Amino acid sequence: MRKAMLAMLALAGLGIGSLAGTGPAAAYDYPWCAQGRGYGYPGECAYRTLQQCQASVSGRLLTCGINPRAAYNQQRPSRRYQHDYYAPY
């Protein structure tokens, strides 16, 4: 009985340890978006090809559109560093 309890405790510890090691899901901006009511702008941008998007929106009263972030290749603004200049003495 004692060995069974120790085995169950060890399995529970391994299970909790494996859950603690998982990271958050990565966000991607794919080039095609499902657009329509309830999705906001630019929509659900989760499709790599137009065919994938069209297959997904079929029968859902949605359309496919180009992701504006991918179309215009918007990049995050670069950081501006402030340089402090000191006069030598």
Phi, psi and omega per residue, in radians:
M1 nan -0.710 -3.117
R2 -1.155 -0.672 3.124
K3 -1.163 -0.643 3.126
A4 -1.153 -0.707 3.114
M5 -1.145 -0.706 3.109
L6 -1.147 -0.674 3.115
A7 -1.135 -0.736 3.122
M8 -1.145 -0.682 3.114
L9 -1.136 -0.710 3.115
A10 -1.140 -0.729 3.109
L11 -1.132 -0.685 3.106
A12 -1.132 -0.703 3.105
G13 -1.123 -0.701 3.091
L14 -1.152 -0.679 3.127
G15 -1.120 -0.766 3.122
I16 -1.177 -0.671 3.116
G17 -1.133 -0.636 3.129
S18 -1.243 -0.569 3.094
L19 -1.256 -0.561 -3.124
A20 -1.228 -0.392 -3.100
G21 -1.508 -0.065 -3.122
T22 -1.455 2.486 -3.141
G23 -1.743 3.046 3.118
P24 -1.240 2.764 3.112
A25 -1.208 2.479 3.134
A26 -1.460 2.453 3.118
A27 -1.681 2.365 3.136
Y28 -2.187 2.593 3.017
D29 -1.896 1.725 3.113
Y30 -1.489 2.778 -3.018
P31 -1.283 -0.240 -3.107
W32 -2.111 2.406 -3.089
C33 -2.160 2.444 2.960
A34 -1.457 2.137 -3.049
Q35 -2.123 2.469 3.109
G36 2.940 -3.023 -3.136
R37 -1.102 2.427 3.083
G38 1.559 -0.099 -3.127
Y39 -1.859 -0.219 -3.121
G40 1.255 -2.971 -3.137
Y41 -1.976 2.310 0.158
P42 -1.566 -0.019 3.127
G43 2.019 -2.798 3.131
E44 -1.622 1.672 -3.053
C45 -1.598 1.411 -3.058
A46 -2.292 0.404 -3.023
Y47 -2.215 2.324 -3.141
R48 -1.449 -0.527 -3.110
T49 -2.228 2.775 3.092
L50 -1.111 -0.629 -3.137
Q51 -1.123 -0.703 3.089
Q52 -1.081 -0.764 -3.131
C53 -1.121 -0.797 -3.121
Q54 -1.114 -0.654 3.106
A55 -1.151 -0.620 -3.118
S56 -1.289 -0.678 -3.066
V57 -1.478 -0.122 -3.108
S58 -1.029 2.102 3.109
G59 1.449 0.122 -3.110
R60 -1.977 0.206 -3.116
L61 0.977 0.720 3.098
L62 -2.169 2.871 3.058
T63 -2.207 2.930 3.094
C64 -1.851 2.410 3.100
G65 -2.459 2.802 3.135
I66 -1.297 2.397 3.082
N67 -1.218 2.084 -3.100
P68 -1.105 -0.513 3.108
R69 -1.171 -0.659 3.129
A70 -1.399 -0.622 -3.083
A71 -1.174 -0.732 -3.098
Y72 -1.732 0.094 3.085
N73 0.857 0.868 3.121
Q74 -1.193 2.253 3.082
Q75 -1.950 2.745 3.097
R76 -1.170 2.495 3.127
P77 -1.101 2.441 -3.124
S78 -1.296 2.658 3.119
R79 -1.298 2.462 3.050
R80 -1.782 2.205 -3.130
Y81 -1.702 2.382 3.109
Q82 -1.629 2.163 -3.141
H83 -1.764 2.266 3.073
D84 -1.688 2.113 -3.141
Y85 -1.837 2.292 3.139
Y86 -2.041 2.406 3.099
A87 -1.351 2.319 3.123
P88 -1.237 2.563 3.132
Y89 -1.835 nan nan
